[in-house]
Amino acid sequence: MGKTKVTEKFQVTIPKDIREKIGLMPGEIIEVEVMDEKTIVLKRDVVKNPLEHLIGKKQLFKNHIRVENVEEAAESNIH
């Protein structure tokens, strides 16, 4: 179990060993739940489309490949 400190802005850092153990990535949404006066539970939101979450929906370049096209190509190459 890792320990962390609450900052003046009420932020906390999730310890590195815990982040690595669960594969937590920057930008992920965390749900905070209060169980009692001494217990706070952090839960990850499930990302429905991780690739879209990482690269976004916005077209950045003229030759931008849509996420859907990448997924279709990957699925058609699986044997």
Number of C-alpha atoms within 10 A of each C-alpha: 5 8 8 10 10 9 9 7 6 7 10 12 11 13 12 10 11 12 13 10 8 9 8 15 10 7 8 13 13 13 10 11 11 10 9 8 6 6 8 11 11 10 11 12 10 10 11 8 10 10 14 14 12 12 11 13 11 9 11 10 7 6 7 9 11 13 15 11 10 12 11 10 11 10 10 9 7 6 4
